[in-house]
Amino acid sequence: MIKEACVETLQQAINAQRNDVNRIELCGRLDLDGLTPDIAVAKEVVHKLDIPIHVMIRPRGGDFVYTLDEILEMETEIEQFKSMGIDGVVLGVLTKDGEIDTENLERLVAVAKPLNVVFHKAFDELSDLKTGLQQLMNIDGITHVLTSGGCATASEGSEILKDLVKIADGKIQIISAGKITDRNINELHTLIDGEAYHGKLIVGSLE
């Protein structure tokens, strides 16, 4: 079972590693559900940690429909973080119709290669998660999907998450998320039978 901690600061990242987290997702502005982190913070985290680091690429809060200028900004951010030696990027792009923006996604994946690319919880806004997962599995370079099964919490979405794990069949890693903590992870793992779990409190408080 992979435990992934969502962190915002260097100290949280260090504490996560000390508490046997397997991987971190580094974000800025978690009050906005995570934006691209500060470059200086990311450099410190890369320097201090030995575990894999995935970095959020999200230039602003709000929806996941991006202009060309924003896509270009995301490409630049990916290149900056890639040069630091991170292990993956976390992003998501949708069309105005609420579908996966495959054109821009493939563009961002091309810049990110050979890093891991996680399609984040923009996935949960899709009308059909199973079809969406099949689409992502057909895009070379998408390695993970972060999802709560279209629900507010992983607990509520556990049945859907279990189905998504089966569909993924190890070809793409489903990272279950949504109020997962050190207190409920074992119970949720029994329900979902997934490979990876994500949360701010995945091993308890990191403060």
C-alpha positions in Angstrom: 0.0 0.0 0.0 1.4 3.4 -1.0 0.7 6.3 1.3 1.0 9.7 -0.4 0.9 12.8 1.8 -0.3 16.1 0.4 2.0 18.8 1.8 2.5 22.5 1.5 5.7 23.3 3.4 9.2 22.0 3.8 8.5 21.0 7.4 5.4 19.0 6.5 7.4 17.2 3.8 10.2 16.3 6.2 7.6 15.1 8.8 5.9 13.0 6.2 9.1 11.3 5.3 9.9 10.7 9.0 6.4 9.1 9.4 7.1 6.6 6.6 5.1 8.2 3.9 6.0 6.6 0.5 5.5 9.7 -1.7 4.5 13.3 -1.3 2.4 15.6 -3.5 3.8 19.2 -3.0 1.2 22.0 -3.5 0.8 25.6 -2.8 -2.4 27.2 -1.4 -4.2 24.1 -0.1 -7.0 26.5 0.9 -7.7 26.7 -2.9 -7.4 22.9 -3.2 -3.8 23.2 -4.3 -1.9 25.4 -6.7 1.6 25.3 -8.2 4.0 25.5 -5.2 6.7 28.1 -4.8 9.9 27.3 -6.7 12.1 28.0 -3.7 10.1 25.7 -1.4 10.2 22.9 -4.1 14.0 23.2 -4.3 14.4 22.8 -0.6 12.0 19.8 -0.5 13.9 18.1 -3.4 17.2 18.7 -1.5 15.9 17.3 1.8 13.8 14.3 0.8 14.7 10.9 -0.4 11.2 9.7 -1.2 9.4 10.4 -4.6 8.0 13.9 -5.0 5.1 14.8 -7.3 4.4 18.5 -7.8 1.1 20.2 -8.5 0.9 22.2 -11.7 -2.1 24.4 -11.4 -1.7 28.1 -12.2 -4.9 29.4 -10.5 -7.9 28.3 -8.5 -11.3 27.8 -10.0 -12.1 25.5 -12.9 -9.9 23.4 -15.0 -10.6 25.0 -18.4 -7.4 26.8 -19.4 -6.5 29.4 -22.0 -3.6 29.0 -24.3 -1.5 31.5 -22.2 -2.3 29.3 -19.1 -1.2 26.2 -20.9 2.0 27.8 -21.9 2.5 28.9 -18.2 1.9 25.3 -17.2 4.5 24.1 -19.7 7.1 26.5 -18.3 6.3 25.4 -14.7 6.7 21.7 -15.7 10.1 22.4 -17.3 11.3 24.3 -14.2 10.3 21.6 -11.7 11.6 18.8 -14.1 15.0 20.4 -14.0 15.1 20.0 -10.2 14.8 16.3 -10.3 11.2 15.7 -9.2 9.5 12.4 -9.9 6.2 13.6 -11.3 3.7 16.3 -12.0 0.0 16.5 -11.0 -2.3 18.3 -13.4 -5.7 18.2 -15.0 -7.3 19.9 -18.0 -11.0 19.9 -19.1 -12.9 21.3 -22.0 -15.8 23.8 -21.6 -18.1 20.8 -22.1 -16.6 19.1 -19.0 -14.7 16.4 -20.8 -10.9 15.6 -20.7 -9.1 18.2 -22.9 -7.0 15.5 -24.6 -5.2 18.0 -27.0 -3.8 20.1 -24.2 -3.2 17.1 -21.9 -1.1 15.4 -24.5 0.8 18.6 -25.0 1.6 18.9 -21.3 2.5 15.2 -21.0 5.0 15.6 -23.9 6.7 18.3 -21.9 6.7 16.3 -18.7 8.1 13.0 -20.1 9.7 10.9 -18.8 8.2 12.1 -15.4 5.1 10.5 -13.9 2.0 12.4 -14.8 -1.0 12.3 -12.4 -4.4 13.4 -13.6 -5.8 15.1 -10.5 -9.3 15.4 -9.1 -10.5 17.3 -12.1 -11.2 13.7 -13.1 -14.1 13.7 -10.5 -15.9 16.4 -12.6 -16.4 14.1 -15.5 -19.9 12.8 -16.2 -18.6 9.2 -16.8 -15.6 8.3 -14.7 -15.1 4.8 -16.3 -15.1 6.2 -19.8 -12.7 9.0 -18.6 -10.3 6.4 -17.1 -10.3 4.5 -20.4 -9.4 7.8 -22.2 -6.6 8.5 -19.9 -5.3 4.9 -20.2 -5.0 5.5 -24.0 -2.8 8.6 -23.5 0.8 7.5 -23.4 2.5 9.1 -20.3 -0.5 9.3 -17.9 0.7 7.1 -15.1 -1.7 7.9 -12.2 -5.2 9.2 -11.5 -6.2 11.0 -8.3 -9.8 10.5 -7.5 -12.5 10.2 -4.8 -14.7 8.3 -7.2 -16.7 11.4 -8.0 -17.8 11.8 -4.4 -16.9 14.2 -1.6 -14.9 11.5 0.2 -13.2 8.2 -0.6 -15.6 6.6 1.9 -18.6 7.7 -0.1 -16.9 6.8 -3.4 -15.4 3.5 -2.3 -17.5 1.3 -4.6 -16.7 3.4 -7.6 -13.0 3.5 -6.6 -13.0 -0.3 -6.3 -14.4 -0.5 -9.9 -11.8 2.0 -11.2 -9.0 0.0 -9.6 -10.3 -3.1 -11.5 -10.6 -1.3 -14.8 -7.0 0.2 -14.4 -5.7 -3.3 -13.8 -2.3 -2.1 -12.8 -1.8 -0.3 -16.1 -2.4 3.1 -14.4 -2.3 3.7 -10.7 -5.5 4.8 -9.1 -4.7 7.1 -6.1 -7.8 7.1 -3.8 -8.3 10.4 -2.1 -10.9 12.4 -0.1 -10.7 12.7 3.7 -8.4 9.7 4.0 -6.5 9.7 7.3 -4.4 7.4 9.5 -7.6 6.5 11.3 -9.6 5.2 8.3 -7.0 4.1 5.7 -7.0 0.5 6.7 -10.8 0.2 6.6 -10.9 2.0 3.2 -8.2 -0.2 1.9 -10.3 -3.2 2.8 -13.2 -1.7 0.8 -11.3 -0.4 -2.2 -8.4 -2.8 -2.5 -6.3 -0.2 -4.2 -2.6 0.4 -4.6 -2.3 4.0 -3.4 -4.0 6.4 -0.9 -3.6 10.2 -0.6 -4.4 12.8 2.1 -3.1 15.6 4.2 -3.5 13.4 7.3 -2.6 10.1 5.7 -0.2 9.4 8.6 -1.8 11.9 11.0 -0.9 15.5 11.6 2.3 16.7 9.9 2.6 19.9 12.0 
